């Protein structure tokens, strides 16, 4: 066992002040730093997803956002964002209809199933995105950012 140099210096300083070894031990045992418990310290540290959710709420208010968007496979992240009760709708994307139903119980959450809906909406709204792969002859969906949005709009939307 090694004794830290700072501990030895502290004992020597206290001895020069006229304190006996039992007094030094008692003073050390009475110190608030001697009784720190890791559990108490760890309770103050937030999990990353909880901290990010809290910051998202603060950031949304700071930049005057219109909505908060969260992605959640299990629903946990969506529920944590809702925990801070932002005054904005919270869009929560999930890939599971069961999680979507569960999230409807969370305050302010507007859950939706992402993958299937997005692809269906893209194909129905922009049929020109569907084409034929020249190499294989198979139908493909090619998504590009339009330079002229009017060129991708169906005639009924123009």
TARAUR-V398718 format. One record per residue. N is the residue number from 1. PHI is phi in whole degrees, -180 to 180 (999 if undefined). PSI is psi as a letter, one per 20 degrees, with the letter a starting at -180 (NA if undefined). OMEGA is omega as a letter, one per 30 degrees, with the letter a starting at -180 (none if undefined). Layout:
n | phi | psi | omega
N | PHI | PSI | OMEGA
N | PHI | PSI | OMEGA
This chain:
n | phi | psi | omega
1 | 999 | p | l
2 | -109 | q | l
3 | -108 | p | a
4 | -61 | q | l
5 | -59 | h | l
6 | -64 | h | l
7 | -66 | g | l
8 | -62 | g | l
9 | -63 | h | l
10 | -64 | g | l
11 | -63 | g | l
12 | -63 | g | l
13 | -63 | g | l
14 | -66 | h | l
15 | -67 | h | l
16 | -65 | h | l
17 | -79 | j | l
18 | 90 | j | l
19 | -90 | q | l
20 | -84 | r | a
21 | -59 | g | l
22 | -61 | h | l
23 | -68 | h | l
24 | -65 | g | l
25 | -64 | g | a
26 | -63 | g | l
27 | -62 | h | l
28 | -67 | g | l
29 | -67 | h | l
30 | -81 | i | a
31 | -64 | p | l
32 | -67 | h | a
33 | -77 | i | l
34 | -75 | h | a
35 | -102 | j | a
36 | -66 | p | l
37 | -113 | p | a
38 | -59 | h | l
39 | -59 | g | l
40 | -67 | h | l
41 | -69 | g | a
42 | -66 | h | l
43 | -66 | h | a
44 | -78 | h | a
45 | -86 | p | a
46 | -88 | q | l
47 | -61 | q | a
48 | -58 | g | a
49 | -66 | h | l
50 | -70 | g | l
51 | -65 | g | l
52 | -65 | h | l
53 | -64 | g | l
54 | -65 | g | l
55 | -66 | h | l
56 | -61 | g | l
57 | -64 | g | l
58 | -64 | g | a
59 | -64 | g | a
60 | -61 | h | l
61 | -70 | h | a
62 | -67 | g | a
63 | -94 | j | l
64 | 58 | l | l
65 | -69 | q | l
66 | -95 | h | a
67 | -158 | r | l
68 | -116 | p | l
69 | -114 | p | l
70 | -128 | q | l
71 | -112 | p | a
72 | -151 | o | l
73 | -78 | g | a
74 | -97 | i | a
75 | 98 | i | a
76 | -61 | g | a
77 | -63 | g | l
78 | -62 | g | l
79 | -66 | h | a
80 | -68 | h | l
81 | -62 | g | l
82 | -67 | h | a
83 | -58 | h | a
84 | -86 | j | l
85 | 50 | l | l
86 | -67 | q | a
87 | -89 | k | a
88 | -131 | q | l
89 | -69 | q | a
90 | -113 | o | l
91 | -80 | p | a
92 | -119 | o | l
93 | -89 | p | l
94 | -141 | r | l
95 | -107 | j | a
96 | -125 | p | l
97 | -60 | h | l
98 | -65 | g | l
99 | -63 | h | l
100 | -58 | g | l
101 | -64 | g | l
102 | -65 | h | a
103 | -70 | i | l
104 | -64 | i | l
105 | -84 | i | a
106 | -83 | q | a
107 | -60 | p | l
108 | 79 | i | a
109 | -79 | p | l
110 | -123 | n | a
111 | -79 | q | l
112 | -155 | q | l
113 | -86 | p | a
114 | -84 | f | a
115 | -60 | g | a
116 | -65 | g | a
117 | -65 | g | a
118 | -62 | g | a
119 | -66 | g | l
120 | -63 | g | a
121 | -63 | g | l
122 | -62 | g | a
123 | -68 | g | a
124 | -71 | h | a
125 | -79 | h | a
126 | -124 | m | a
127 | -62 | h | l
128 | -70 | i | l
129 | -73 | h | a
130 | -86 | p | a
131 | -142 | a | l
132 | -115 | p | l
133 | -69 | o | a
134 | -65 | h | a
135 | -78 | g | a
136 | -103 | h | a
137 | 84 | i | l
138 | -81 | q | l
139 | -71 | q | l
140 | -133 | q | l
141 | -113 | o | a
142 | -112 | o | a
143 | -106 | o | l
144 | -129 | q | l
145 | -75 | p | a
146 | -73 | p | l
147 | -82 | h | l
148 | -128 | o | a
149 | -57 | h | a
150 | -63 | h | a
151 | -71 | h | a
152 | -96 | i | a
153 | -77 | p | l
154 | -65 | q | a
155 | -56 | h | a
156 | -69 | i | l
157 | -96 | i | a
158 | -81 | NA | none
